Amino acid sequence: NVQEPPNGIGRYAKAYTRVLSTDAQCRLLAARLRHIGTHDEARYPVVNMDLTAMAEEGLTTLASDTQRLDIGDRFTISNPPAWLPPSIIDMHAQGFTETLESHHWTISANATPAGPFSLPSFIAAGTAAHAVNASVTPGLPSGAAFGDLLLIFAAIRNSGAGQVATPSGYADLATFGNARVLWKIHDGSESAPTVTFTGGVAGADTSAQMAAFRHVDPYIIKFASQLNGSAANIAYPAIAAGDMVDNTLVLILGWKQDNWTSVATLAGATEIGDPATATGDNQGIVWDYIVRGDAAAVSSGSFVPTGGVSAISRGAVIVIQ
C-alpha cells in the first residue's frame, strides 16, 4: 500500500515512456507496473558470484552455470546466508559486471525479483467448516508457506441481513451480499482463523473454507457479482477482455441457499472446493480457479450442482494479480 514504511512502500514518483496502441491500454500498463513495483518480495539489486571460490570448493557445475548466465535468465539462491530469510531467492538477471584479476574471477549480476513474472500457482485448500448461526474455524491449507496468499471464502445462509465479519489479521478482498472473500499474506507462523458472522437468524448455516496460492498478490484487476433468482444452477457474470491483463488468477465463486451432493468443475478451471451443509436450513459454497497467462475475456457461465432443489444464489468473478 501507499503508507510510509514499515506499514507500506510509500509513494515514489517515476516517469515511464511506453508505446501503446490505444489509450485503453494505459490502465492495463499501469496495473502491470504496479504489480512489478509493489510485489511483496525482498530486493537484492546486485548478486555477487565468486567463480574462484566455486572452483576451490569443487563446485564445477555451479561455476559452469554461472558462466552461461545471460541477460533475462532466471536464477535462484537455494541456501541463503544465515542472516537472510531462509526461503529460496528467485531472481532475473538484468545485466552483469565481470571482474577478471590475476588470481580472482567474479561476476556481479544486476538482479530483480522473478516473482512478478511467475504465473500464480495453487498450493492447497483447507478443510471447510460449518455451523448454524455461529462462528467457524476453517482448516489451514497444507503446504502453505511464508509469503503465500491465504484466502478465506465464507458465507452465511440468510441473504440480505447476514454478513461475514473480518477476522483479525485479514482484509476484505471482495464482498457480495452474504458472502465474502478475505485475504492475508502468510507470515511464516499461521494458526487457523475464526470467522464470525453478524445478522444471523435461527437455522442460518455458516460456512468457510481456506485456500493458498503462490506468486500472486491480492490486487483486484476486476470484480463482478450477481444475485440470482431461484434456480438449480448458480450463474456468474463475465469479465470483458478490455478489463483483463496477463498473468492473473481468476477466482469464480458461487453460493446457494441450499445444499448439494457435488458441483461439476467448470470447463477450463480447477475446483478449489464445493462444501455444502444441511446442519441448519442448508447452504453450499463452491469456488474454482483459472490461471491466465493471457488477457482474454472470462465468459459468463453457471455452476451445475448435483442434488438439492432450486434456490436463490450468488455468483462472482474476482481477477487478481
C-alpha positions in Angstrom: 0.0 0.0 0.0 1.0 3.7 -0.1 1.6 4.1 3.6 5.1 5.1 4.6 7.5 2.2 5.6 7.3 0.0 7.6 3.5 -0.1 7.1 3.8 0.2 3.3 6.1 1.1 0.5 5.2 4.7 0.4 4.8 6.8 -2.8 7.6 7.4 -5.2 7.5 9.4 -8.5 8.7 7.7 -11.6 8.1 8.5 -15.3 7.8 5.8 -18.0 7.9 6.1 -21.7 5.9 3.4 -23.5 4.5 2.9 -27.0 0.8 1.8 -26.8 -1.7 1.1 -29.5 -4.7 2.7 -27.7 -5.5 4.9 -24.7 -7.4 2.0 -23.2 -4.0 0.2 -22.7 -2.8 2.8 -20.3 -4.8 1.4 -17.3 -3.6 -2.1 -18.1 0.0 -0.9 -18.3 -0.4 0.9 -15.0 -1.7 -2.3 -13.4 1.3 -4.2 -14.7 3.9 -1.6 -13.5 2.1 -1.5 -10.1 2.3 -5.3 -9.9 6.1 -5.3 -10.6 6.8 -2.3 -8.3 4.8 -3.4 -5.3 5.5 -7.2 -5.4 6.0 -8.3 -1.8 9.5 -9.7 -2.0 12.9 -8.6 -0.9 15.1 -6.8 -3.4 18.7 -7.8 -4.0 19.9 -5.3 -6.6 23.3 -6.9 -7.0 24.2 -10.6 -6.6 28.0 -11.3 -6.4 29.2 -14.7 -7.7 32.8 -15.7 -6.9 33.9 -18.2 -9.5 37.3 -18.6 -8.0 35.7 -19.7 -4.7 33.4 -22.1 -6.5 36.4 -23.7 -8.2 38.3 -24.0 -4.9 35.3 -25.7 -3.3 34.9 -28.1 -6.3 31.6 -26.6 -7.4 32.4 -27.0 -11.1 28.8 -27.4 -12.2 27.7 -24.2 -10.4 30.7 -22.3 -11.9 29.8 -23.5 -15.4 26.1 -22.5 -14.9 27.2 -19.1 -13.6 29.4 -18.5 -16.7 26.4 -19.3 -19.0 24.0 -16.9 -17.2 22.7 -14.3 -19.7 20.6 -11.2 -19.6 17.0 -12.1 -18.9 17.8 -15.5 -17.4 16.2 -16.7 -14.2 18.4 -17.9 -11.3 17.9 -19.0 -7.7 19.8 -19.0 -4.5 18.6 -22.1 -2.6 20.9 -21.7 0.5 21.0 -18.1 1.5 23.4 -16.9 4.2 22.2 -17.3 7.8 21.4 -13.6 8.2 18.9 -13.6 5.4 15.4 -15.2 5.3 15.6 -19.0 4.7 13.3 -19.1 1.6 14.7 -19.5 -1.9 15.7 -16.2 -3.6 14.3 -16.2 -7.1 15.8 -13.6 -9.4 16.1 -12.4 -13.0 19.5 -11.2 -14.3 19.2 -7.8 -15.9 22.9 -7.1 -16.5 26.4 -8.0 -15.4 29.8 -6.7 -14.3 32.6 -9.2 -14.8 35.9 -8.7 -12.9 39.0 -10.7 -14.1 42.1 -10.3 -11.9 45.3 -12.3 -11.9 44.1 -14.8 -9.4 40.4 -13.9 -8.9 37.2 -14.1 -11.1 33.9 -12.6 -10.0 30.6 -11.9 -11.8 28.1 -9.4 -10.3 24.5 -9.7 -11.6 22.1 -6.8 -11.6 19.0 -8.6 -10.4 15.3 -8.1 -9.9 12.7 -10.4 -8.3 11.3 -13.1 -10.6 8.1 -13.3 -8.6 6.1 -10.7 -10.6 6.8 -12.6 -13.8 5.8 -16.0 -12.4 2.3 -17.4 -13.0 0.2 -17.9 -9.9 0.1 -21.5 -8.6 -2.4 -23.3 -6.3 -0.9 -24.8 -3.1 -3.9 -26.4 -1.4 -7.3 -26.0 0.1 -8.0 -26.4 3.7 -10.8 -28.3 5.4 -14.1 -26.5 5.3 -16.0 -25.7 8.5 -19.8 -25.3 9.0 -22.0 -24.3 11.9 -25.5 -22.9 12.5 -25.7 -19.2 13.2 -22.2 -19.4 14.9 -18.6 -18.8 14.2 -16.5 -21.3 12.3 -12.7 -22.2 12.1 -11.7 -23.4 8.7 -8.5 -25.5 8.5 -5.3 -24.1 7.2 -4.2 -25.3 3.7 -1.4 -27.9 3.9 1.9 -26.8 2.4 1.3 -23.0 2.7 4.5 -21.1 3.5 5.8 -17.7 4.2 4.8 -15.2 1.5 1.9 -17.2 0.1 -1.6 -15.6 -0.3 -4.1 -17.1 2.1 -7.8 -16.8 1.1 -11.0 -17.4 3.0 -14.3 -17.9 1.2 -17.1 -17.6 3.8 -20.9 -17.2 3.7 -24.0 -17.2 5.9 -27.3 -18.5 4.7 -29.7 -15.6 5.3 -29.1 -13.3 2.3 -29.8 -9.7 2.9 -29.2 -9.3 6.7 -26.4 -11.8 7.2 -22.8 -10.6 6.9 -19.3 -12.1 7.2 -17.0 -10.3 9.7 -13.3 -9.8 9.0 -11.0 -12.0 11.3 -8.1 -10.4 13.0 -5.1 -10.1 10.6 -7.2 -10.5 7.5 -8.6 -7.9 5.0 -11.6 -7.8 2.7 -10.9 -8.9 -0.9 -14.5 -8.8 -2.2 -17.9 -8.9 -0.7 -21.1 -10.0 -2.5 -24.1 -9.8 -0.2 -23.9 -12.5 2.5 -20.6 -14.0 1.0 -17.1 -12.6 1.3 -13.6 -13.4 0.3 -10.8 -12.4 2.8 -7.1 -12.4 2.4 -3.7 -12.2 4.2 -0.1 -12.9 3.4 1.3 -15.9 5.2 3.7 -14.6 7.9 5.6 -17.9 8.4 3.6 -18.9 11.5 -0.1 -19.2 11.0 -3.0 -20.5 13.0 -6.4 -21.3 11.8 -8.6 -18.2 11.9 -12.0 -17.9 13.5 -14.6 -16.4 11.2 -17.6 -14.7 12.8 -20.9 -13.6 11.3 -23.5 -10.9 12.0 -27.2 -10.6 11.3 -27.8 -14.3 11.6 -31.1 -15.9 12.4 -32.1 -19.3 13.7 -31.2 -22.0 11.2 -28.8 -19.9 9.3 -25.9 -22.1 8.2 -22.4 -20.6 8.3 -19.5 -21.9 6.2 -15.9 -21.1 5.4 -13.0 -22.7 3.5 -9.4 -21.6 3.0 -7.0 -21.8 0.1 -3.4 -20.9 -0.5 -1.8 -19.5 -3.7 1.8 -18.6 -4.6 3.1 -15.9 -6.9 0.1 -13.7 -6.7 -0.9 -10.5 -4.8 -4.3 -9.5 -3.5 -4.6 -6.7 -6.1 -8.0 -6.8 -7.8 -7.9 -6.2 -11.6 -11.7 -6.7 -11.9 -14.5 -7.9 -9.7 -18.1 -8.6 -10.7 -21.0 -10.4 -9.0 -24.7 -11.1 -9.4 -27.7 -12.2 -7.3 -29.7 -15.0 -9.0 -33.4 -15.8 -8.6 -34.4 -19.3 -7.5 -32.9 -21.9 -9.9 -31.0 -25.2 -9.8 -27.7 -23.7 -11.2 -25.6 -20.8 -10.0 -24.9 -18.2 -12.7 -21.9 -15.9 -12.6 -21.0 -12.8 -14.7 -18.5 -12.3 -17.5 -15.3 -10.1 -17.4 -14.6 -8.4 -20.7 -11.2 -8.7 -22.4 -10.6 -5.0 -22.1 -10.7 -5.4 -18.3 -8.1 -8.2 -18.2 -4.3 -8.2 -18.0 -1.9 -11.1 -18.4 -0.5 -13.4 -15.6 -3.6 -13.3 -13.4 -5.5 -15.6 -11.1 -9.3 -15.8 -11.9 -11.5 -16.9 -9.0 -15.0 -18.0 -9.9 -17.3 -18.3 -6.8 -20.8 -19.4 -6.1 -23.2 -19.5 -3.1 -26.6 -21.2 -3.0 -29.3 -21.2 -0.3 -29.4 -25.0 -0.5 -27.0 -27.9 -0.2 -25.9 -30.4 -2.8 -24.1 -33.7 -3.3 -21.4 -32.2 -5.6 -20.8 -29.5 -8.1 -19.3 -30.0 -11.6 -15.9 -28.4 -12.1 -16.2 -25.5 -14.7 -14.7 -26.2 -18.1 -11.0 -25.0 -18.2 -10.9 -24.4 -14.5 -9.8 -26.3 -11.4 -12.0 -26.8 -8.4 -10.9 -25.5 -5.0 -13.8 -26.9 -3.1 -17.6 -27.3 -3.1 -18.5 -27.7 0.6 -22.2 -27.8 1.5 -24.1 -28.4 4.7 -27.5 -29.5 5.9 -26.9 -28.8 9.5 -29.3 -25.9 9.6 -31.6 -24.8 6.8 -29.0 -25.7 4.1 -26.4 -23.8 2.1 -23.4 -24.5 -0.1 -20.3 -22.6 -1.4 -18.2 -23.5 -4.4 -15.1 -22.0 -5.9 -12.9 -22.8 -8.9 -9.8 -21.0 -10.3 -8.1 -20.4 -13.6 -4.5 -19.2 -14.1 -4.4 -16.9 -17.1 -1.2 -16.2 -18.9 -3.1 -14.0 -21.5 -5.6 -11.2 -21.2 -8.6 -13.0 -22.8 -12.1 -12.4 -21.5 -13.8 -14.6 -18.9 -17.1 -15.8 -20.3 -20.2 -15.9 -18.1 -21.5 -19.3 -17.1 -23.1 -21.4 -14.3 -22.1 -23.9 -11.7 -24.1 -27.1 -12.0 -24.8 -28.8 -8.7 -26.0 -32.4 -8.4 -28.7 -32.9 -5.8 -30.7 -30.3 -3.9 -33.5 -28.1 -5.0 -33.9 -24.7 -6.7 -33.0 -21.7 -4.5 -31.6 -18.2 -4.7 -27.8 -17.9 -5.3 -24.9 -15.6 -5.9 -22.1 -15.8 -8.4 -18.9 -13.8 -8.6 -15.7 -13.5 -10.5 -12.5 -12.0 -9.0 -9.4 -11.4 -11.1 -6.3 -10.7 -9.1 -2.6 -10.3 -9.9 
